Amino acid sequence: MSEFLTQFSPWTLGLITIILVLTVYFQFFRYSSRTAEAAPTILTSIGIFGTFLGVALGLTDFDTDRLQESVPQLLSGLKTAFWSSIAGLLGALTIKFRAVLDATKGE
């Protein structure tokens, strides 16, 4: 597991941790119909923020004159972009699914 986590930058791990903590908070400690409406937007927005941050971080030191050295930095930023988006969307989906399941129980 440690090897798996070392492939991610601190930015990626930080954003995924924030999204995970908020998902657990919204699901288990703060769930309500209002949370079911607002939380997916918050989680998705954090994921999108991570997308733009990851691309920006990847492009910060990108130099077209030194492509060989620049590509690893770019790929690291893209990892942040994709993984934070995946985490945000997954968190949002879990809350949406719960809302749907709760609604069908009442029928």
CYANA upper distance limits for C-alpha pairs under 8 A (distance plus 0.5 A):
  1 MET  CA      5 LEU  CA      6.92
  2 SER  CA      6 THR  CA      6.75
  3 GLU  CA      7 GLN  CA      7.47
  4 PHE  CA      8 PHE  CA      8.38
  8 PHE  CA     12 THR  CA      6.46
  8 PHE  CA     13 LEU  CA      6.93
  8 PHE  CA     76 SER  CA      8.18
  8 PHE  CA     79 LYS  CA      7.94
  8 PHE  CA     80 THR  CA      8.12
  9 SER  CA     13 LEU  CA      6.87
  9 SER  CA     76 SER  CA      7.62
  9 SER  CA     80 THR  CA      7.81
 10 PRO  CA     14 GLY  CA      6.36
 11 TRP  CA     15 LEU  CA      6.64
 11 TRP  CA     80 THR  CA      7.30
 12 THR  CA     16 ILE  CA      6.64
 12 THR  CA     50 GLY  CA      8.38
 12 THR  CA     79 LYS  CA      7.91
 12 THR  CA     80 THR  CA      5.16
 12 THR  CA     81 ALA  CA      8.43
 12 THR  CA     83 TRP  CA      7.48
 12 THR  CA     84 SER  CA      7.02
 13 LEU  CA     17 THR  CA      6.46
 14 GLY  CA     18 ILE  CA      6.69
 15 LEU  CA     19 ILE  CA      6.68
 15 LEU  CA     46 ILE  CA      8.28
 15 LEU  CA     47 GLY  CA      8.32
 15 LEU  CA     50 GLY  CA      7.31
 15 LEU  CA     84 SER  CA      6.62
 16 ILE  CA     20 LEU  CA      6.50
 16 ILE  CA     83 TRP  CA      7.98
 16 ILE  CA     84 SER  CA      6.28
 16 ILE  CA     87 ALA  CA      6.55
 16 ILE  CA     88 GLY  CA      8.35
 17 THR  CA     21 VAL  CA      6.51
 18 ILE  CA     22 LEU  CA      6.62
 19 ILE  CA     23 THR  CA      6.51
 19 ILE  CA     43 LEU  CA      6.79
 19 ILE  CA     46 ILE  CA      7.77
 19 ILE  CA     47 GLY  CA      8.31
 19 ILE  CA     87 ALA  CA      7.09
 19 ILE  CA     88 GLY  CA      6.59
 19 ILE  CA     91 GLY  CA      7.56
 20 LEU  CA     24 VAL  CA      6.73
 20 LEU  CA     87 ALA  CA      7.97
 20 LEU  CA     91 GLY  CA      7.59
 21 VAL  CA     25 TYR  CA      6.60
 22 LEU  CA     26 PHE  CA      6.47
 22 LEU  CA     43 LEU  CA      8.16
 23 THR  CA     27 GLN  CA      6.45
 23 THR  CA     43 LEU  CA      8.04
 23 THR  CA     91 GLY  CA      5.98
 23 THR  CA     92 ALA  CA      8.15
 23 THR  CA     95 ILE  CA      8.28
 24 VAL  CA     28 PHE  CA      6.34
 24 VAL  CA     29 PHE  CA      8.00
 25 TYR  CA     29 PHE  CA      5.57
 25 TYR  CA     30 ARG  CA      6.60
 26 PHE  CA     30 ARG  CA      5.34
 26 PHE  CA     31 TYR  CA      5.81
 26 PHE  CA     35 THR  CA      7.22
 26 PHE  CA     39 ALA  CA      7.30
 26 PHE  CA     95 ILE  CA      8.31
 27 GLN  CA     31 TYR  CA      5.80
 27 GLN  CA     95 ILE  CA      7.04
 30 ARG  CA     35 THR  CA      7.50
 31 TYR  CA     35 THR  CA      6.07
 31 TYR  CA     36 ALA  CA      7.38
 32 SER  CA     36 ALA  CA      6.66
 33 SER  CA     37 GLU  CA      6.98
 33 SER  CA     99 ALA  CA      7.94
 34 ARG  CA     38 ALA  CA      6.74
 35 THR  CA     39 ALA  CA      5.80
 36 ALA  CA     40 PRO  CA      7.48
 36 ALA  CA     95 ILE  CA      6.58
 36 ALA  CA     96 LYS  CA      6.98
 36 ALA  CA     99 ALA  CA      6.57
 37 GLU  CA     41 THR  CA      8.11
 38 ALA  CA     42 ILE  CA      6.97
 39 ALA  CA     43 LEU  CA      6.60
 39 ALA  CA     92 ALA  CA      7.36
 39 ALA  CA     95 ILE  CA      7.97
 40 PRO  CA     44 THR  CA      6.43
 40 PRO  CA     89 LEU  CA      8.31
 40 PRO  CA     91 GLY  CA      7.67
 40 PRO  CA     92 ALA  CA      4.52
 40 PRO  CA     93 LEU  CA      7.64
 40 PRO  CA     95 ILE  CA      7.18
 40 PRO  CA     96 LYS  CA      7.61
 41 THR  CA     45 SER  CA      6.42
 41 THR  CA     92 ALA  CA      7.72
 42 ILE  CA     46 ILE  CA      6.76
 43 LEU  CA     47 GLY  CA      6.80
 43 LEU  CA     88 GLY  CA      5.33
 43 LEU  CA     89 LEU  CA      7.45
 43 LEU  CA     91 GLY  CA      6.95
 43 LEU  CA     92 ALA  CA      6.30
 44 THR  CA     48 ILE  CA      6.67
 44 THR  CA     85 SER  CA      7.69
 44 THR  CA     88 GLY  CA      5.21
 44 THR  CA     89 LEU  CA      5.95
 44 THR  CA     91 GLY  CA      8.44
 44 THR  CA     92 ALA  CA      6.85
 45 SER  CA     49 PHE  CA      6.54
 45 SER  CA     88 GLY  CA      7.95
 46 ILE  CA     50 GLY  CA      6.68
 46 ILE  CA     84 SER  CA      8.22
 46 ILE  CA     85 SER  CA      8.39
 46 ILE  CA     88 GLY  CA      6.92
 47 GLY  CA     51 THR  CA      6.80
 47 GLY  CA     81 ALA  CA      8.48
 47 GLY  CA     84 SER  CA      5.31
 47 GLY  CA     85 SER  CA      4.59
 47 GLY  CA     86 ILE  CA      7.62
 47 GLY  CA     87 ALA  CA      7.19
 47 GLY  CA     88 GLY  CA      4.95
 47 GLY  CA     89 LEU  CA      7.51
 48 ILE  CA     52 PHE  CA      6.94
 48 ILE  CA     81 ALA  CA      8.40
 48 ILE  CA     84 SER  CA      7.95
 48 ILE  CA     85 SER  CA      6.28
 48 ILE  CA     88 GLY  CA      8.26
 49 PHE  CA     53 LEU  CA      6.54
 50 GLY  CA     54 GLY  CA      6.31
 50 GLY  CA     80 THR  CA      7.07
 50 GLY  CA     81 ALA  CA      5.94
 50 GLY  CA     84 SER  CA      5.82
 50 GLY  CA     85 SER  CA      7.15
 51 THR  CA     55 VAL  CA      6.80
 51 THR  CA     78 LEU  CA      8.24
 51 THR  CA     80 THR  CA      7.24
 51 THR  CA     81 ALA  CA      4.12
 51 THR  CA     82 PHE  CA      6.82
 51 THR  CA     84 SER  CA      7.00
 51 THR  CA     85 SER  CA      6.63
 52 PHE  CA     56 ALA  CA      6.54
 52 PHE  CA     81 ALA  CA      7.08
 53 LEU  CA     57 LEU  CA      6.50
 53 LEU  CA     77 GLY  CA      8.32
 53 LEU  CA     80 THR  CA      8.28
 53 LEU  CA     81 ALA  CA      7.41
 54 GLY  CA     58 GLY  CA      6.54
 54 GLY  CA     76 SER  CA      8.32
 54 GLY  CA     77 GLY  CA      4.74
 54 GLY  CA     78 LEU  CA      6.09
 54 GLY  CA     79 LYS  CA      7.67
 54 GLY  CA     80 THR  CA      5.33
 54 GLY  CA     81 ALA  CA      4.94
 55 VAL  CA     59 LEU  CA      6.65
 55 VAL  CA     74 LEU  CA      8.00
 55 VAL  CA     77 GLY  CA      5.89
 55 VAL  CA     78 LEU  CA      6.24
 55 VAL  CA     80 THR  CA      8.38
 55 VAL  CA     81 ALA  CA      6.70
 56 ALA  CA     60 THR  CA      6.51
 56 ALA  CA     77 GLY  CA      7.79
 57 LEU  CA     61 ASP  CA      8.32
 57 LEU  CA     74 LEU  CA      8.04
 57 LEU  CA     77 GLY  CA      5.87
 58 GLY  CA     62 PHE  CA      7.41
 58 GLY  CA     73 GLN  CA      5.92
 58 GLY  CA     74 LEU  CA      4.34
 58 GLY  CA     75 LEU  CA      7.15
 58 GLY  CA     76 SER  CA      6.91
 58 GLY  CA     77 GLY  CA      4.51
 58 GLY  CA     78 LEU  CA      7.02
 59 LEU  CA     73 GLN  CA      8.28
 59 LEU  CA     74 LEU  CA      6.44
 59 LEU  CA     77 GLY  CA      8.16
 61 ASP  CA     70 SER  CA      7.30
 61 ASP  CA     73 GLN  CA      7.83
 62 PHE  CA     66 ARG  CA      8.46
 62 PHE  CA     67 LEU  CA      8.11
 62 PHE  CA     70 SER  CA      5.47
 62 PHE  CA     71 VAL  CA      7.83
 62 PHE  CA     73 GLN  CA      7.81
 62 PHE  CA     74 LEU  CA      7.25
 63 ASP  CA     67 LEU  CA      6.74
 63 ASP  CA     70 SER  CA      6.48
 64 THR  CA     70 SER  CA      8.21
 66 ARG  CA     70 SER  CA      6.60
 67 LEU  CA     71 VAL  CA      6.47
 69 GLU  CA     73 GLN  CA      8.29
 70 SER  CA     74 LEU  CA      6.88
 71 VAL  CA     75 LEU  CA      6.62
 72 PRO  CA     76 SER  CA      6.68
 73 GLN  CA     77 GLY  CA      6.89
 74 LEU  CA     78 LEU  CA      6.78
 75 LEU  CA     79 LYS  CA      6.70
 76 SER  CA     80 THR  CA      7.10
 77 GLY  CA     81 ALA  CA      6.80
 78 LEU  CA     82 PHE  CA      6.64
 79 LYS  CA     83 TRP  CA      6.40
 80 THR  CA     84 SER  CA      6.35
 81 ALA  CA     85 SER  CA      6.81
 82 PHE  CA     86 ILE  CA      6.63
 83 TRP  CA     87 ALA  CA      6.58
 84 SER  CA     88 GLY  CA      6.59
 85 SER  CA     89 LEU  CA      6.59
 86 ILE  CA     90 LEU  CA      6.47
 87 ALA  CA     91 GLY  CA      6.60
 88 GLY  CA     92 ALA  CA      6.67
 89 LEU  CA     93 LEU  CA      6.53
 90 LEU  CA     94 THR  CA      6.78
 91 GLY  CA     95 ILE  CA      7.12
 92 ALA  CA     96 LYS  CA      6.74
 93 LEU  CA     97 PHE  CA      6.48
 94 THR  CA     98 ARG  CA      6.72
 95 ILE  CA     99 ALA  CA      6.74
 96 LYS  CA    100 VAL  CA      6.78
 97 PHE  CA    101 LEU  CA      6.62
 98 ARG  CA    102 ASP  CA      6.50
 99 ALA  CA    103 ALA  CA      6.60
100 VAL  CA    104 THR  CA      6.75
101 LEU  CA    105 LYS  CA      6.83
102 ASP  CA    106 GLY  CA      7.25
103 ALA  CA    107 GLU  CA      7.42
